[in-house]
Amino acid sequence: MDRRHFVSALASASALPALSVTYAPDAVRRLIDATQVAGDRPLPDFSGLTRGRTAEALAADEDFWEPIQRAFDVDRTWVNLNNGGCSPAPSQVMAKLERDLRFSNELPVIHMWQTLEPRIEVVRRELAQDFGCDPEEMAVTRNASESLITLIYGLDLKRGDEVLISNQNYGRMINAWKQRAAREGIVIKEISFPVPCTDPQRIVDAFAAGITPRTRVMEITHITNLTGQILPVKELVTMARARGVQTFVDGAHAYAHFPFTRDTLDCDYYGTSLHKWLTAPIGTGFLYMRRDRIRSIWPLMAQNPGQEGDIRKFEEIGTHPAANHNAVAMATAFHRAIGADRKVARLRFLRDRWAKRLMAEGQGRVKVLTPLDSPWGAGIGFLSIDGMDHDALGSWLFAKHRVVQTPITHAEFRGIRVTPNVYTTLDEVDQFSELVLRALREGMR
């Protein structure tokens, strides 16, 4: 089948007319190269693709991942292992973003507001399809913080009501809850759980032990931004619901990182960023809210009359670029073309490449606080070295060797977070490993 038909099939498979050769044709060709290596074939009626080799078989196949790596225009003079903070977008996503920004700038009040802004409905539809919810339950936001703080500030609570969180929740969320506590007299309670943890019941029990008759809401981190521990969200939601406690799920690092849907979580609320693992433009996210909960949550900014039960009330943020959120459709197509199962298999392969090597060759001093060989860990890895100053190691890697990573100090552990992405090469992962081993053998000099 020729290239034009193959692109059409990719577009049909992702339900997106946006995957067009008019945007960064070289990047589209990279995807075609990769899918051909995988043995994928378009169906004759263009209704989708048949999948070829398994995700596990492709995880270590550089012939598959090398074209995907070249779909990103990144600065290879640096080794970027902090994609969990914010990831580059593929060149086809950036081409779409830039094209819409220029079009907007020609006549913003017409081109941006009247032509481009309505296309947010396509983005809403595609995100809802992937997450497994009704489009009328999907708000397109700027990041996970906006989504979660909408929930934190939007739920009616009264003085003395308790909120249960983990001490491994994201710092901005903890600060938002503390601000409500300072202003309104609600009570914040924090629980702890061990890392790495491969027994999900231990985490459920830790949260259950923190619930009291005054507990009204519990915030769950789907996967922590610290060690990459995945939490048993469905079990936590079920436990809390049985006790009359609402649950918010912070999925900032989860969406498009590993496969799941709303129904596999059974959650009522979910917030995430899309500029991490979906590789969408910076400043994109979503807020899911079960339809029967929309009226009960106040938006961050005042809604329009008649929007009380409309998910769009959470998008009332004033003037903003339409180009950013519209390019999410292109990032979604890119993600689907790779395949969610293939992506997480590759991310785990990259994590294991450095983690298991350092544990084997690290003189007995290296610990990895991320569950390995377990469904409770994915692409985020956390390295801890006995007797080493992790802040100094992080500074040495960054300043002397241009390796970007994330030193983390928590009350219960210290170390370095490592987050490669699909564009990361094996050479870059190996360079990181060699430098850490050199620091262990010779010191940082």
VOKE-985482 format. One record per residue (C-alpha): residue number from 0; x, y, z negated; residue in three letters. Coordinates in steps of 0.25 Angstrom, whole numbers, padded with zeros to 4 digits. Last residue first. Example, Ala and Ser with C-alpha at 12.3 -4.5 7.8 and 13.67 -1.06 7.14 Angstrom:
BEGIN
  num      u      v      w  residuo
    1   0055  -0004  -0029      SER
    0   0049  -0018  -0031      ALA
END
This chain:
BEGIN
  num      u      v      w  residuo
  444   0144   0063  -0158      ARG
  443   0132   0056  -0165      MET
  442   0138   0043  -0172      GLY
  441   0146   0032  -0165      GLU
  440   0139   0019  -0166      ARG
  439   0125   0024  -0170      LEU
  438   0125   0037  -0161      ALA
  437   0130   0028  -0150      ARG
  436   0118   0019  -0152      LEU
  435   0109   0031  -0151      VAL
  434   0116   0036  -0139      LEU
  433   0115   0022  -0132      GLU
  432   0100   0021  -0135      SER
  431   0097   0034  -0129      PHE
  430   0105   0032  -0117      GLN
  429   0097   0018  -0115      ASP
  428   0084   0025  -0116      VAL
  427   0089   0035  -0105      GLU
  426   0095   0024  -0096      ASP
  425   0082   0016  -0097      LEU
  424   0074   0028  -0091      THR
  423   0063   0037  -0097      THR
  422   0052   0040  -0087      TYR
  421   0042   0031  -0094      VAL
  420   0044   0038  -0108      ASN
  419   0055   0038  -0119      PRO
  418   0051   0041  -0133      THR
  417   0062   0039  -0144      VAL
  416   0059   0044  -0158      ARG
  415   0071   0046  -0167      ILE
  414   0072   0043  -0182      GLY
  413   0067   0045  -0196      ARG
  412   0057   0038  -0204      PHE
  411   0047   0039  -0216      GLU
  410   0046   0055  -0218      ALA
  409   0048   0056  -0203      HIS
  408   0060   0062  -0196      THR
  407   0060   0061  -0180      ILE
  406   0071   0063  -0170      PRO
  405   0064   0063  -0156      THR
  404   0072   0060  -0143      GLN
  403   0078   0067  -0132      VAL
  402   0092   0062  -0127      VAL
  401   0101   0074  -0122      ARG
  400   0114   0067  -0127      HIS
  399   0120   0077  -0136      LYS
  398   0108   0086  -0140      ALA
  397   0097   0076  -0140      PHE
  396   0104   0063  -0144      LEU
  395   0112   0070  -0155      TRP
  394   0100   0078  -0160      SER
  393   0092   0065  -0161      GLY
  392   0103   0058  -0168      LEU
  391   0105   0070  -0178      ALA
  390   0090   0069  -0181      ASP
  389   0091   0054  -0183      HIS
  388   0102   0055  -0193      ASP
  387   0106   0041  -0193      MET
  386   0108   0031  -0205      GLY
  385   0098   0021  -0200      ASP
  384   0093   0024  -0186      ILE
  383   0078   0026  -0183      SER
  382   0073   0025  -0169      LEU
  381   0058   0028  -0165      PHE
  380   0052   0023  -0152      GLY
  379   0040   0028  -0144      ILE
  378   0037   0020  -0132      GLY
  377   0027   0010  -0139      ALA
  376   0025   0004  -0153      GLY
  375   0014  -0003  -0160      TRP
  374   0012  -0013  -0149      PRO
  373   0025  -0020  -0154      SER
  372   0039  -0024  -0149      ASP
  371   0044  -0012  -0156      LEU
  370   0037  -0004  -0167      PRO
  369   0044   0010  -0168      THR
  368   0053   0012  -0180      LEU
  367   0065   0008  -0172      VAL
  366   0077   0006  -0182      LYS
  365   0092   0007  -0179      VAL
  364   0102   0005  -0189      ARG
  363   0105  -0010  -0187      GLY
  362   0118  -0006  -0179      GLN
  361   0109   0000  -0168      GLY
  360   0111  -0010  -0157      GLU
  359   0099  -0019  -0158      ALA
  358   0090  -0008  -0164      MET
  357   0095   0002  -0154      LEU
  356   0093  -0008  -0142      ARG
  355   0079  -0011  -0147      LYS
  354   0075   0004  -0148      ALA
  353   0081   0009  -0135      TRP
  352   0075  -0002  -0125      ARG
  351   0063  -0004  -0134      ASP
  350   0058   0010  -0132      ARG
  349   0060   0009  -0117      LEU
  348   0053  -0004  -0116      PHE
  347   0042   0002  -0125      ARG
  346   0040   0013  -0116      LEU
  345   0040   0004  -0103      ARG
  344   0029  -0005  -0109      ALA
  343   0021   0008  -0113      VAL
  342   0021   0013  -0099      LYS
  341   0018   0000  -0092      ARG
  340   0006  -0002  -0101      ASP
  339   0001   0012  -0098      ALA
  338   0003   0010  -0083      GLY
  337   0013   0018  -0074      ILE
  336   0002   0023  -0064      ALA
  335  -0007   0026  -0076      ARG
  334   0003   0035  -0083      HIS
  333   0005   0042  -0069      PHE
  332  -0010   0044  -0067      ALA
  331  -0011   0049  -0082      THR
  330   0000   0059  -0079      ALA
  329  -0007   0064  -0067      MET
  328  -0020   0066  -0074      ALA
  327  -0013   0073  -0085      VAL
  326  -0009   0084  -0075      ALA
  325  -0023   0090  -0077      ASN
  324  -0019   0092  -0092      HIS
  323  -0007   0101  -0089      ASN
  322  -0012   0108  -0076      ALA
  321  -0025   0113  -0083      ALA
  320  -0016   0124  -0090      PRO
  319  -0023   0130  -0103      HIS
  318  -0032   0141  -0106      THR
  317  -0040   0139  -0119      GLY
  316  -0040   0126  -0128      ILE
  315  -0054   0120  -0126      GLU
  314  -0050   0106  -0123      GLU
  313  -0056   0100  -0136      PHE
  312  -0069   0105  -0131      LYS
  311  -0068   0096  -0119      ARG
  310  -0072   0084  -0127      ILE
  309  -0086   0090  -0127      ASP
  308  -0095   0088  -0139      GLY
  307  -0095   0102  -0144      GLU
  306  -0092   0108  -0130      GLN
  305  -0106   0115  -0129      GLY
  304  -0100   0129  -0132      PRO
  303  -0085   0129  -0130      ASN
  302  -0076   0123  -0139      GLN
  301  -0067   0131  -0149      ALA
  300  -0052   0127  -0149      MET
  299  -0047   0115  -0157      LEU
  298  -0060   0107  -0155      PRO
  297  -0069   0103  -0167      TRP
  296  -0071   0088  -0168      ILE
  295  -0085   0083  -0171      SER
  294  -0091   0085  -0157      ARG
  293  -0081   0076  -0150      ILE
  292  -0082   0064  -0159      ARG
  291  -0093   0057  -0152      ASP
  290  -0085   0058  -0139      ARG
  289  -0073   0051  -0145      ARG
  288  -0061   0061  -0144      MET
  287  -0049   0059  -0136      TYR
  286  -0039   0071  -0136      LEU
  285  -0029   0072  -0124      PHE
  284  -0016   0078  -0121      GLY
  283  -0008   0087  -0112      THR
  282   0002   0098  -0115      GLY
  281   0014   0093  -0108      ILE
  280   0010   0086  -0094      PRO
  279   0007   0072  -0094      ALA
  278   0017   0061  -0097      THR
  277   0006   0051  -0103      LEU
  276   0016   0048  -0114      TRP
  275   0019   0062  -0119      LYS
  274   0012   0073  -0112      HIS
  273  -0002   0067  -0114      LEU
  272  -0004   0070  -0129      SER
  271  -0014   0062  -0137      THR
  270  -0026   0064  -0146      GLY
  269  -0036   0053  -0149      TYR
  268  -0050   0053  -0156      TYR
  267  -0061   0043  -0159      ASP
  266  -0051   0031  -0158      CYS
  265  -0055   0016  -0154      ASP
  264  -0040   0014  -0151      LEU
  263  -0041   0003  -0140      THR
  262  -0054   0011  -0136      ASP
  261  -0047   0024  -0134      ARG
  260  -0036   0017  -0124      THR
  259  -0022   0012  -0126      PHE
  258  -0010   0010  -0118      PRO
  257   0004   0015  -0123      PHE
  256   0010   0029  -0121      HIS
  255  -0001   0034  -0112      ALA
  254  -0007   0040  -0125      TYR
  253   0001   0036  -0138      ALA
  252   0010   0047  -0141      HIS
  251   0000   0058  -0145      ALA
  250  -0011   0048  -0149      GLY
  249  -0015   0054  -0162      ASP
  248  -0028   0047  -0165      VAL
  247  -0038   0054  -0174      PHE
  246  -0046   0045  -0183      THR
  245  -0059   0047  -0191      GLN
  244  -0061   0040  -0204      VAL
  243  -0074   0033  -0208      GLY
  242  -0067   0021  -0215      ARG
  241  -0071   0012  -0203      ALA
  240  -0066   0022  -0194      ARG
  239  -0052   0023  -0201      ALA
  238  -0050   0008  -0199      MET
  237  -0054   0007  -0185      THR
  236  -0046   0020  -0181      VAL
  235  -0034   0013  -0188      LEU
  234  -0036   0000  -0181      GLU
  233  -0037   0007  -0167      LYS
  232  -0025   0016  -0169      VAL
  231  -0015   0005  -0173      PRO
  230  -0003   0015  -0173      LEU
  229   0008   0015  -0164      ILE
  228   0022   0018  -0170      GLN
  227   0030   0027  -0161      GLY
  226   0040   0031  -0171      THR
  225   0036   0046  -0173      LEU
  224   0026   0050  -0163      ASN
  223   0017   0040  -0169      THR
  222   0008   0031  -0160      ILE
  221  -0008   0032  -0161      HIS
  220  -0006   0042  -0173      THR
  219  -0019   0041  -0181      ILE
  218  -0026   0052  -0188      GLU
  217  -0036   0048  -0199      MET
  216  -0049   0056  -0202      VAL
  215  -0059   0058  -0214      ARG
  214  -0052   0052  -0226      THR
  213  -0059   0056  -0239      ARG
  212  -0063   0041  -0243      PRO
  211  -0048   0038  -0242      THR
  210  -0040   0032  -0230      ILE
  209  -0025   0031  -0232      GLY
  208  -0025   0016  -0234      ALA
  207  -0031   0014  -0221      ALA
  206  -0020   0022  -0214      PHE
  205  -0009   0013  -0220      ALA
  204  -0018   0001  -0218      ASP
  203  -0019   0004  -0203      VAL
  202  -0004   0006  -0202      ILE
  201  -0001  -0007  -0208      ARG
  200  -0011  -0014  -0200      GLN
  199  -0004  -0010  -0187      PRO
  198   0008  -0020  -0191      ASP
  197   0019  -0016  -0181      THR
  196   0024  -0004  -0189      CYS
  195   0037   0003  -0186      PRO
  194   0035   0012  -0194      VAL
  193   0028   0011  -0207      PRO
  192   0014   0019  -0210      PHE
  191   0012   0031  -0218      SER
  190  -0001   0038  -0222      ILE
  189  -0004   0053  -0223      GLU
  188  -0016   0060  -0229      LYS
  187  -0021   0074  -0226      ILE
  186  -0031   0080  -0234      VAL
  185  -0041   0091  -0229      ILE
  184  -0040   0104  -0236      GLY
  183  -0045   0113  -0224      GLU
  182  -0033   0122  -0221      ARG
  181  -0021   0114  -0226      ALA
  180  -0027   0101  -0223      ALA
  179  -0031   0105  -0209      ARG
  178  -0016   0110  -0207      GLN
  177  -0011   0097  -0213      LYS
  176  -0019   0090  -0202      TRP
  175  -0013   0098  -0191      ALA
  174   0001   0096  -0197      ASN
  173  -0001   0081  -0197      ILE
  172  -0005   0082  -0182      MET
  171   0007   0090  -0179      ARG
  170   0016   0080  -0186      GLY
  169   0011   0068  -0178      TYR
  168   0006   0057  -0187      ASN
  167   0017   0048  -0194      GLN
  166   0013   0052  -0208      ASN
  165  -0001   0046  -0205      SER
  164  -0014   0053  -0206      ILE
  163  -0026   0052  -0214      LEU
  162  -0035   0065  -0215      VAL
  161  -0043   0067  -0228      GLU
  160  -0055   0076  -0231      ASP
  159  -0053   0085  -0243      GLY
  158  -0058   0097  -0237      ARG
  157  -0066   0095  -0225      LYS
  156  -0064   0089  -0211      LEU
  155  -0070   0092  -0197      ASP
  154  -0062   0086  -0186      LEU
  153  -0056   0097  -0176      GLY
  152  -0043   0101  -0183      TYR
  151  -0037   0087  -0183      ILE
  150  -0044   0083  -0170      LEU
  149  -0040   0095  -0162      THR
  148  -0026   0093  -0168      ILE
  147  -0026   0079  -0162      LEU
  146  -0029   0084  -0148      SER
  145  -0020   0096  -0148      GLU
  144  -0009   0088  -0154      SER
  143  -0010   0077  -0144      ALA
  142  -0008   0087  -0133      ASN
  141  -0014   0097  -0123      ARG
  140  -0028   0092  -0123      THR
  139  -0038   0084  -0113      VAL
  138  -0050   0080  -0121      ALA
  137  -0055   0066  -0119      MET
  136  -0069   0061  -0124      GLU
  135  -0077   0065  -0112      GLU
  134  -0068   0058  -0104      PRO
  133  -0073   0045  -0110      ASP
  132  -0062   0036  -0116      CYS
  131  -0052   0026  -0112      GLY
  130  -0039   0033  -0114      PHE
  129  -0035   0031  -0099      ASP
  128  -0049   0035  -0094      GLN
  127  -0050   0047  -0104      ALA
  126  -0037   0052  -0099      LEU
  125  -0041   0051  -0085      GLU
  124  -0055   0058  -0087      ARG
  123  -0049   0069  -0095      ARG
  122  -0039   0072  -0084      VAL
  121  -0049   0072  -0074      VAL
  120  -0057   0082  -0082      GLU
  119  -0045   0090  -0084      ILE
  118  -0047   0093  -0069      ARG
  117  -0057   0104  -0073      PRO
  116  -0045   0113  -0077      GLU
  115  -0038   0112  -0063      LEU
  114  -0048   0120  -0054      THR
  113  -0056   0129  -0062      GLN
  112  -0047   0133  -0074      TRP
  111  -0033   0131  -0068      MET
  110  -0036   0135  -0053      HIS
  109  -0046   0146  -0056      ILE
  108  -0042   0153  -0068      VAL
  107  -0027   0149  -0065      PRO
  106  -0026   0155  -0051      LEU
  105  -0012   0151  -0045      GLU
  104  -0007   0146  -0059      ASN
  103  -0016   0135  -0059      SER
  102  -0011   0129  -0046      PHE
  101   0003   0130  -0052      ARG
  100   0000   0123  -0064      LEU
   99  -0008   0113  -0057      ASP
   98   0004   0109  -0048      ARG
   97   0013   0109  -0060      GLU
   96   0005   0099  -0067      LEU
   95   0003   0090  -0055      LYS
   94   0018   0090  -0052      ALA
   93   0021   0088  -0067      MET
   92   0012   0075  -0067      VAL
   91   0019   0070  -0054      GLN
   90   0033   0073  -0061      SER
   89   0030   0064  -0072      PRO
   88   0028   0071  -0086      ALA
   87   0039   0073  -0096      PRO
   86   0035   0068  -0110      SER
   85   0033   0075  -0123      CYS
   84   0036   0071  -0137      GLY
   83   0035   0056  -0135      GLY
   82   0044   0058  -0123      ASN
   81   0055   0061  -0132      ASN
   80   0066   0051  -0126      LEU
   79   0070   0061  -0115      ASN
   78   0084   0058  -0111      VAL
   77   0089   0071  -0105      TRP
   76   0097   0074  -0092      THR
   75   0085   0066  -0086      ARG
   74   0077   0079  -0086      ASP
   73   0063   0073  -0081      VAL
   72   0055   0073  -0068      ASP
   71   0047   0061  -0070      PHE
   70   0042   0051  -0059      ALA
   69   0057   0046  -0059      ARG
   68   0054   0038  -0072      GLN
   67   0042   0032  -0065      ILE
   66   0050   0027  -0054      PRO
   65   0061   0021  -0063      GLU
   64   0050   0014  -0072      TRP
   63   0046   0003  -0062      PHE
   62   0060   0000  -0057      ASP
   61   0065   0001  -0071      GLU
   60   0057  -0012  -0075      ASP
   59   0058  -0013  -0090      ALA
   58   0043  -0010  -0093      ALA
   57   0039  -0016  -0080      LEU
   56   0038  -0030  -0085      ALA
   55   0031  -0026  -0098      GLU
   54   0021  -0018  -0090      ALA
   53   0017  -0030  -0082      THR
   52   0020  -0030  -0067      ARG
   51   0009  -0026  -0057      GLY
   50  -0004  -0018  -0060      ARG
   49  -0015  -0017  -0050      THR
   48  -0018  -0003  -0047      LEU
   47  -0031   0005  -0046      GLY
   46  -0044   0007  -0038      SER
   45  -0036   0009  -0025      PHE
   44  -0046  -0001  -0018      ASP
   43  -0034  -0009  -0014      PRO
   42  -0028  -0010  -0028      LEU
   41  -0015  -0003  -0030      PRO
   40  -0003  -0012  -0033      ARG
   39   0006  -0012  -0045      ASP
   38   0019  -0020  -0044      GLY
   37   0026  -0013  -0054      ALA
   36   0037  -0008  -0045      VAL
   35   0026  -0003  -0036      GLN
   34   0020   0005  -0048      THR
   33   0034   0011  -0050      ALA
   32   0036   0016  -0036      ASP
   31   0022   0021  -0036      ILE
   30   0024   0029  -0048      LEU
   29   0037   0035  -0043      ARG
   28   0029   0039  -0030      ARG
   27   0020   0047  -0038      VAL
   26   0032   0054  -0044      ALA
   25   0037   0057  -0030      ASP
   24   0024   0062  -0026      PRO
   23   0024   0073  -0036      ALA
   22   0009   0077  -0035      TYR
   21   0004   0076  -0021      THR
   20   0006   0061  -0021      VAL
   19  -0007   0060  -0030      SER
   18  -0010   0054  -0043      LEU
   17  -0021   0065  -0046      ALA
   16  -0032   0056  -0041      PRO
   15  -0032   0049  -0054      LEU
   14  -0040   0037  -0057      ALA
   13  -0027   0030  -0062      SER
   12  -0028   0018  -0053      ALA
   11  -0034   0027  -0042      SER
   10  -0022   0036  -0042      ALA
    9  -0013   0025  -0042      LEU
    8  -0021   0019  -0030      ALA
    7  -0020   0031  -0022      SER
    6  -0005   0032  -0025      VAL
    5  -0004   0018  -0019      PHE
    4  -0012   0021  -0007      HIS
    3  -0003   0033  -0004      ARG
    2   0009   0025  -0006      ARG
    1   0006   0014   0004      ASP
    0   0000   0000   0000      MET
END
